[in-house]
């Protein structure tokens, strides 16, 4: 089955819609949790991205977070996904030394690496860039 057909099936099953209140938010979070698997297929990745964007929009509007550094965001994503920096390095192609330096606060994250990390963690790349 093609990625488009698989994506269409997932869209019909999950019916993503705007998040306007806490009930919608909890529903979207449950859906996202069901979709999250290690190394999701392309169709699942697309739906994860759509749901993540809707969730992020709601959270930023209704629950603005304190500013976090790129290192804090990376550490949070690594912990949340329950992976090691070594695994992130292997899966993204970013040198482990680079990730270690970011986590230690010795360097920032380049735009190219932010894009790789965004794809890997299914979040917008901008969360890894210093404001």
Number of C-alpha atoms within 10 A of each C-alpha: 5 9 13 12 11 15 18 13 13 17 16 10 9 15 10 17 11 13 19 12 10 11 10 16 17 13 14 22 15 11 17 19 11 10 17 14 12 7 10 12 12 14 19 19 19 18 20 21 19 18 23 18 15 18 20 17 16 19 14 10 10 12 10 11 9 6 11 14 18 22 23 16 16 23 17 12 18 16 12 10 12 10 11 12 21 15 13 19 17 12 13 16 12 17 14 16 12 17 23 16 14 19 20 13 13 11 14 20 20 12 13 11 20 21 20 18 26 19 15 16 17 19 20 17 18 14 18 24 19 13 9
